[in-house]
Each structure stands twice: as C-alpha cells, then as structure tokens.
Amino acid sequence: MSKHSRTVRASGAILAATTTLGLLTPAAQAATHTVASGDTLWQISRQYGTTVSAIAAANGIGESSVLMPGQELVISGESAGTEAV
C-alpha cells in the first residue's frame, strides 16, 4: 500500500467519525431543499447558512433564476459566514 493510499483512508475515517458524531455543522453537510411557493434563493441561502452563488452553482442555475414549487435544490456546504482573523 502506498503512502497516498494510507493518507486517503485515514482522512476518510476521520470524516466518517466526525460526521457520525455530528461535529459538522448543517452548512458543511450536503442537503436538499424542496422549493415551496414564494421561496427565493436568498431566503433558502439564509436558512441553510450558505450563499446564493453556492446554491446556484450546485444546481447549474443562475443566481436570478425563477424557482418552481416542488423543485429540488442541492444545498452546497459553502459557508456564508466570515472567518475569524
């Protein structure tokens, strides 16, 4: 087994353990959202703590796209918050 293979396995185990223990925030995990009447990308991005750009990119749509009730959107894990310095 190569050094690279061991590193990938170790990283996967850490990610699995972190996810199982619930240490990742909802914004860091992939999610889906079913669009309701009146939903906008801006509202949805705030609900999931991500950005309009991240949701649009994850779904192959424009930032000003009209959403249809019942439409399923993949919610990206990109955080909308700022990092502490």
C-alpha positions as CSV (number, residue, x, y, z in Angstrom):
1,M,0.0,0.0,0.0
2,S,1.4,3.4,-0.9
3,K,1.7,6.3,1.5
4,H,-1.0,8.2,-0.5
5,S,-3.5,5.3,0.0
6,R,-3.0,5.3,3.7
7,T,-3.5,9.0,3.9
8,V,-6.8,8.8,2.0
9,R,-8.1,6.0,4.2
10,A,-7.2,7.9,7.4
11,S,-8.9,11.1,6.1
12,G,-12.0,9.2,5.2
13,A,-12.1,7.6,8.6
14,I,-11.8,10.9,10.3
15,L,-14.5,12.4,8.2
16,A,-16.8,9.5,8.8
17,A,-16.2,9.7,12.6
18,T,-16.7,13.5,12.6
19,T,-20.0,13.1,10.6
20,T,-21.2,10.3,12.8
21,L,-20.6,12.3,15.9
22,G,-22.4,15.3,14.5
23,L,-19.4,17.6,14.7
24,L,-20.0,19.1,11.2
25,T,-22.4,22.0,11.0
26,P,-25.5,21.7,8.8
27,A,-23.9,24.2,6.4
28,A,-20.9,21.9,6.0
29,Q,-23.0,18.9,5.0
30,A,-24.8,18.4,1.7
31,A,-28.6,18.8,1.9
32,T,-31.5,19.1,-0.4
33,H,-34.4,21.6,-0.2
34,T,-37.8,21.3,-1.8
35,V,-38.9,24.7,-3.1
36,A,-42.2,26.0,-1.7
37,S,-44.3,28.7,-3.3
38,G,-42.6,32.1,-2.7
39,D,-39.2,30.7,-1.9
40,T,-36.2,32.6,-3.2
41,L,-32.5,31.6,-3.4
42,W,-31.7,34.4,-0.9
43,Q,-34.2,33.1,1.7
44,I,-33.0,29.5,1.2
45,S,-29.4,30.5,1.4
46,R,-30.0,32.2,4.8
47,Q,-32.0,29.2,6.0
48,Y,-29.0,26.9,5.4
49,G,-26.2,29.3,6.2
50,T,-24.7,29.3,2.7
51,T,-24.7,31.7,-0.3
52,V,-26.9,32.3,-3.3
53,S,-23.9,31.7,-5.5
54,A,-23.1,28.4,-3.9
55,I,-26.7,27.1,-4.3
56,A,-26.9,28.4,-7.9
57,A,-23.6,26.7,-8.8
58,A,-24.5,23.4,-7.1
59,N,-27.7,23.3,-9.2
60,G,-26.5,24.6,-12.5
61,I,-28.8,27.6,-12.4
62,G,-28.4,31.4,-12.5
63,E,-28.5,33.5,-9.3
64,S,-31.6,35.2,-10.5
65,S,-33.4,32.0,-11.7
66,V,-37.1,31.6,-11.1
67,L,-37.7,28.7,-8.7
68,M,-40.7,26.4,-9.1
69,P,-42.6,24.9,-6.2
70,G,-41.6,21.2,-5.9
71,Q,-38.2,21.9,-7.4
72,E,-35.4,20.0,-5.5
73,L,-32.3,22.0,-4.9
74,V,-28.9,20.7,-3.7
75,I,-27.6,22.9,-0.9
76,S,-23.9,23.5,-1.0
77,G,-21.8,23.4,2.1
78,E,-20.1,26.7,1.4
79,S,-20.4,28.9,4.5
80,A,-21.8,32.4,4.2
81,G,-20.1,33.5,7.4
82,T,-16.7,35.2,7.7
83,E,-13.7,33.6,9.2
84,A,-12.2,35.0,12.4
85,V,-8.8,36.6,12.0
